[in-house]
Amino acid sequence: MQIQAIAKGMAIGAAAGMAGYLLSSASSGERSRLKRRTVKAVHAIGAVMDSIADFIK
């Protein structure tokens, strides 16, 4: 159970770091698009982790 939480935390941290880096060098139009894509990616990673946890159970 804790492995799932650790994996989610690592994935969210990596996504946040990548988003921060990309947002710092992006124009204003690109920033909103990157924010949307980052949110979608974090949700997808969460769904994958939940599926893996259900499969393991």
C-alpha positions in Angstrom: 0.0 0.0 0.0 2.8 2.5 0.8 4.6 1.7 -2.5 1.6 3.1 -4.4 1.7 6.3 -2.3 5.5 6.6 -2.9 5.1 6.0 -6.6 2.4 8.6 -6.9 4.4 11.1 -4.9 7.4 10.6 -7.1 5.4 10.9 -10.3 3.7 14.1 -9.1 7.0 15.5 -8.0 8.6 14.7 -11.4 5.6 16.2 -13.3 5.7 19.4 -11.1 9.5 19.8 -11.6 9.1 19.4 -15.3 6.2 21.8 -15.5 8.1 24.3 -13.5 11.0 24.1 -15.8 8.9 24.3 -18.9 6.8 27.2 -17.5 9.8 29.3 -16.7 10.9 29.3 -20.3 7.5 29.3 -22.1 5.5 32.2 -23.5 2.1 33.1 -22.0 0.2 31.1 -24.7 2.3 28.1 -24.1 2.0 28.3 -20.4 -1.8 27.7 -20.3 -1.4 24.8 -22.7 1.4 23.3 -20.6 -0.7 23.6 -17.4 -3.6 21.7 -19.0 -1.4 19.0 -20.3 0.4 18.6 -17.0 -2.9 18.2 -15.1 -4.0 15.6 -17.6 -0.7 13.8 -17.3 -0.9 13.7 -13.5 -4.5 12.4 -13.6 -3.4 9.7 -16.1 -0.5 8.7 -13.8 -2.9 8.4 -10.9 -5.2 6.2 -12.9 -2.4 3.9 -14.0 -1.2 3.6 -10.4 -4.7 2.8 -9.2 -5.0 0.1 -11.9 -1.7 -1.4 -11.0 -2.8 -1.5 -7.3 -6.1 -3.2 -8.2 -4.2 -5.7 -10.4 -1.8 -6.6 -7.5 -4.6 -7.1 -5.1 
